[in-house]
């Protein structure tokens, strides 16, 4: 039972375990020094982090007292929160304070991995923080001082107890805390209510200028209210990524269908097993198992399965990608494209040993004809030569594994990319059972559906990330693989309940 590596020749200098690094790295003394160093963490940074830590359990009245008088003292209490290290790192990534993260001991590669993992540039997605609070922070960051002043004035006109604070510190975050206290807005992730704030932003002419769709929260709140009244017999209805959803397959309960009433789904599989240079790119034994698993699972989730495309050359793949911008594919509401191949950082290898960048694949997939289609790429390939490692003390092990190593912005809406591994790292494949990534993708589709795509992605990440196997190249270590994802999803897609295909 071993792990075979054909993509690296030396032990990596850094383990770069982006899932379990925080508790071991954090030195409270160093953090205390950073807090006292205004050049590293100024008052505004401290205020922003405190704000991002806010959730439904926060005692808002106490918080307001501290942030108006002694925010540094309150900041030190954040270390008593559950999972505070991860929350702090995510907050630092969001506010862009890379200097502090480096002082805590993390390097540039780890920081880039954090940006991917924490989806730092999407307003309503967060692994550790309250999603509504993160979105509100984005509002604070994107409004100019004059706009903040207008917004405060507009809200005060509607409040029974207008908020008056020190004019020298026009921090919108503090005002938002007061609005929370007065129930003017709600940050309940299951039932958020930002309707008042959305209306105020619209009235002062700022809503349309925000570089993200803050008005999604209004739809989210309305859909949640309407879901108790409306039952539609269609198990594939899309939801915004912050919605709860009804797991009864016949009663998902929503009234909004961003992709129209057509609900046809298509699965496309690109299976690259054979390569021209058989020394550099070995035959991908086990890839047929992945193909079979994907076909059986996605067919069970009511996807049409296109004839698998095998061993395409670079030019053949380009021609196929260009075909997306035709009438044939825009009849579908959702298209999953699964690419199984060797790869290097940011690229995928094809049968003639030529490479296509992931960006090019994305750009051609996100074409004009598919602008209203939910587009999702599943990419099983290495993204570098580095192997993710853990100390050899895991109880879990698997079989013999090898690696797969070596327009208009509106067209990019409704797009997701789910990669087997982080940039710079290898991905593992069991030569009998198929790759870790595809196995766990299919397992979660079979046991977790009906589910929205973003929740399914999280479960797959956890399942793959929990795997361990011995690496035969390095006897004293065990390997770990961390998938990553990126998306422009504002309206999520509901994957139907898996039913065994007969």
N, C-alpha and C positions, 0 to 999 in steps of 0.2 A: 504494500500500500504506500505509494510514494508519488512525489511530484517531480516531473521532469521539466527542466528549463532549457530551452534552446535559444533564448533571446539575450542572455547576459553571460559574461565571463568572469566578473568580479563581484565581490560582496558590496552592496550599496553602502555608501558612507553614512547615510542617515536612514533610519527606519521610516520616518515620515508617516507614522500611523495617525491619520487625521481623525479617527474616531475616538481614540482613547488616550490622547496626549495631555489633556488639560490638567488633570489632578496632579500628575507627576511633575509637570513643568512649573506650576505656579508656586512662587516663593512669596509668602505674605510680606516679608521684610522688603523685598524689591518693590512689591506693589505699593507699600506704604511710602517708600521713597518717591515713587512716581506720582502719587497723589499730592505730595508736598512740593513737587517740582512743577511750577506753573508753565515752564517751557514745554513740558511733555504733555501735561493734562491741565488745560486751563479751566476756568469756571464754567464756560459754555459747554466744554466737553463733559465735565462732571454732571451738569444739568441734563445734557442729552442722554447720558448713560442711565441716570436715575429715571428719566422719563421712559426709556425703552424697557426698563425693568418693571414698569408698572403693569399690573394685571388685575383681574377681578378680586383677588385676595388682598390687594394693597389697601391699607387704611389711608384713604385719601386725605382726610382732615389732618392726620399726623404728618403725612408727607408734605402737604402744603406748608405747614408750620416750619418744617426743617428747610425746605428748598428756598424759602424766603429769608431765612435767618442764618442757617449753617449747613449748606448743602454738603460740604466736605465730611462732616460728621455722619450725616445720613449715608453718604457714599460708602463709608467704612462698614456700615451695618449690612450692606448688600452681601457680604461674605457669609452671612447666616442663611441665605436663601438656598433652596434646593437647586443643584446644578448651576451654581453661580459662576463657575469658571467658564463653562460653555456659553452662558448668557453674556458674560463680559466680553469674551472673544467675538461673539456675533455682533454685539453692540459696537465694539471698536472697529470692526470691519465695516459696519453700516455707516458710522460717522466718518470713516476714512482716516482714523488715527493709526497709521501703520507704524509710526515711530514707537509707540508704547508697546505694540505687539512684538516688535523686534527687541525692545528692552526686556521683555518677558522671556526671550530666548528662542523665538521662532524665526526661521529663515524665509527667504523670498518664495521658495517652492511651497513651503507649508502655508504661507499667506495666500498664495494663488489657489491652493487646494481649499482653504477656508472660504474664499470668495465663491467658489463653485458650490461647496457644500451648503453654505448659508444663503445662497441665492440673494446676495446682498442688494442687488439692484432691482428687485421686484417688490413692489410696495406691499403686497398682501400675502406674501409667503414667508414663513419663518419656522425654523425647527424648534427653537427654544423660547422665543418671545411671543407675546400676545400679538397676533397678526393685525388687529385693528390699531393697536398702539404703533406698530411699525408703520402702518399706512399714514397715521396722523403725523408721525415724525417726518415722513416724506412731504406732507403738506407744509409743515413748519420750515423745512429746509428749502422749499421752492418758492416761498412767498418773500417778496422784498419788504423792507421796513414800512413803506407807505401802505402796502397792501395789508400787512399785519395790523396796522393802526385802523384801517378801514373795517377790517373784519371784527376787531374787538369792539369798535363803535357799533357796528350792525348787531352783534350778538347782545351787547349791553342794552340796546333798545328793546329787546325781547325778553330779557331776564327780569324776574321780580326783584332780584337783588343784584344790581350791576356790579361788576368786579372792577375795582380801582387799585392799581398797583404802582410801584415806583416807575415813573416814566423814563428813568435812566436805564432801566433794564426791561426793554420791551420784548420779553421772552414769551412767545406764543405757547410754548410748552406749559408754562405755569398757568396761563389763562385756561388752557384746555383742562388742566387738573381741576380748576375751579368749576368749569362747566360740567365735568364728571360729577363733582360733588353735588351740584344742583340738578343732576339728572337731565341736563340739557342734551347730553349725548350718552351713549352706552357702548362699552367695549366688550360686551359679552360676545365671544367668538361664535357661539351657537345661534345667537339672535342679536346681532349688532344693530344699533340704531344711530345712524349719523345723518338722518334726514334733515334735521334742523341746520346742521353745519353745511351740508351740501347746498341747501337752499340759500344760505347766507353767502357762500362763495359764489354762487350763480348770480345773486343780486348785485354783488360788488364787481362782477365781471372777471373774476379770477379763476373760476372753475374750468373754463375752456382753455386757459393757458397752462394748466398743470400738465407736465409731461407724462402723465399716467392717468388711467381712467378711474378717478376717485369716485365717480358716480356709480360705479359697480356696487358700492355698499348699499345704495338706495334700492337697487334691484334685488340684492341679497336679502334685505329686510322684507321687501314686498313678497318675494317668492316664499320665504319661510312662513309668512302670514297666510299666503294663499294655499300653501301645500296642505293645510288641514281641511280645505274646502274642495280641492280639485283632485280627482283621481283619474289618471289617464292610463289605459291599458297598453303601455309601451315600455319595455324594460330597458330602453337605451337612451333615456332622456338626459341631456347635459345639465350640469349644475355649475355655478361659480365655485371656485376652488375653496371657498370658506364656508360653503353650505353644509348643513347636515343633510342626510338623505334617507329615504325610506328603503329599508333593505328587503321589503316584500317585492319580489320580482314583478308582480302585476300592478303594484301601486307605488311607483316611485314618487309621484306627487310633485309635479312642477308645471308651470304654465308657459315657460319661455323656451323656445327651441331656436337657438342661434343659427342652426344649420338647416332650418326649414323642416317640413314634414317628412322629407325623404330621410330614411334611416338605413340606407344600404351601407355596408361596411366591407372593406376590401383589405386583404392581407397579401403583401408581395414579399417573396423571399428571394434574396440574392445569395446563393450558396457557392462560395469559392473554395474548392478543395485542392485543385491541381495548379501548379505554377511552373513557368518555364525553367527557372533556376531552382532545381530541386534540392540543391545544397543550402542555398540561402533561405528558401521558403519551402519547408517540408510539407508533404501531403498532410492535409488536415483531417486525420482520422478522428471520427466521432462527430464530424459536422453533419453527416446524414442523420444521426440520432437527434441532433438539434432541429434539423429540418422537419423530421417526422413529428417531433414533440410539438413544434409550433403549429404545424398543420392540424394535428388532432385537437389541440387545445383551442386555437382560435376558431376553428370550424365549430367546436362545441359552444363558443361564445357568439355564434351566429354571424361570423365573418365569411364572406366569399373568399376562396383561396385561388389566387392567380397561379397559373402554371409556373412552378419554380424556375428561376433563371440560374443556370449553373455555369461556372468557370467563364464568366464574361471577360473579354479584354477591356482595356481602358476605353477604347473608342466605342465598343458596344455598350458599355455602361453609360457613357456620355449620351449616345443616341437614345438609350432608354430613358434617361433622366429628362432629355428634351421632350420626350413624348408626353410628359405630364401636362405640358401647356397645350393640350388639345381637348376636344370635347369628350373624349372617351372617359376621362377620369373625374370630371366635375359632376357626374351623376351620383357620386358617393358622398355621404355625410362624413365619413371617417376612413382614412387610409393609414394602415400600419405598414411600414417598409422595414423589413428585417434583413440586415446585411451581416453575413457570416464570412470572415476572412482573416488574413494576416493584416497587420497594421504597424505603423510607427506614429510618433507623436503628431496628431492633427491630420493624419492621412490613412487611407485604406489602400491595400495592395490588390491588384487584379491579375488575371491569369498570365498576362504577358509581362509580369513583374513591374508594370508601370503603376503609378499611384495617382489617386485623386484626393484632393483635400476634402476634409469633412465640410469645410465652409462652402466649397463648390457644390457638393451634394445637397447641402441645405439650401443654397441659393436657387438651384434648379428645381428642387422640390417645392419651395415656396414661390410658386409662379402665379401669374395673374389668374389663370383658369382655376386654381385651387385656393384662391384667397378666402373663400367661405367654407373650406373643407377643414376638418380637424386632421392635422397631419402629424404623424408620430414615427420617428426613426428609432429602431432598436439596433444597436451596433455592437456586435460581438467581435472584438478585435483588440489586440494590444494597442496601447498608445505610448509606447516607449520601451526601454529595456530594463527599467528598475523594477525589482520585485518587492511587493509589500511583505514585510516580515514581522513576526511576533516571536517572543521567547517560546521555546519548545516545552510548553506545559499544558497545552490544550488537550481536552479529552476527545475532541472530534477529529476525524480523519476521513479521507475519501480514497477513491481508487487512483489508478495511475493517471497522472495529469500532465499535459503539455501546454505550451503557451501559444498564443496567436500574436507573436511579436515581430518585431522589426517595424438693386431694383426699387421698387417702392416699398417703404416700411410696412404698408398695409398688407402686402403679400405674406408677411412673416407672422401675421396674427394666427392664433390657433395652431401653433407649432410646438412640438416637443422633441427633444433629442435625449435618448436614454443610452448611455455608454456603459459597457461592461466594466470599465476601470477609469481611474483618474488619468489625466495627461501625464506622460512620463513613466507609466507603470504597465506591467504585463497583465494579461487576462488568462485564466486557466481553463483547460479543457480536458475532461476525462475521455480517454480514447475509446471507451466502451459506451459510456452513458451520455456523452456530450458535455458541453461547457457548464460550469457552475451557473453562469448568468442566465442562460436560456433555460436550464433546468428549473431554476427558482422563479423565473418569469412565468413559466407554465404552471408550476405548482401553485403560485399565488392566484393565478387566473382561475384555476380549478376550485380552490377552496375559499376564495375571498369575494368572488363576484356574486351578485351585482356590486360594483364599486366604481367610484370615480377614479380617473386615471391618476391624479396626483396622490391619492391615498394608496393605490396599488403600487406606484413607484416607491413610496416610502417603505412599504412592507417588503418589496423585493430587495431594496438596499439593505435592510436589516438582516434579511435571511442570508444574502450573499456575504455580508460583512461578518456574520457570526461563524462562517465556515473556517476550518483550519485543515492543513494537510502538510505532511513532511516534505521538505524539498531535498531531493537526492543529491543535488549539487552541493548543498551546505547542510551537513548532518545535524548541526546543533540548533537549527532554526526551523520554524514553521511558517508557512506562507499565509497571507491574508490578502483578500481582494476587496476593494471598495468601489462600487459603481458610482457614477455621477450622472446628473441630469441638468438640463437647462431648458427653459421654455418661455414662450410668450403667451401662455394660457391665461385668459381672463374668464372665459366660460369653460368649465371643465366638461369632460365627456363621460357619460355613464356606460361602462362596459357591461353588457347583459350577463345574466347568470349562466355559468357553464352548465351545459347538459351533454352528457356523453353522446357522441354522434354515432348513429346506427345506420 
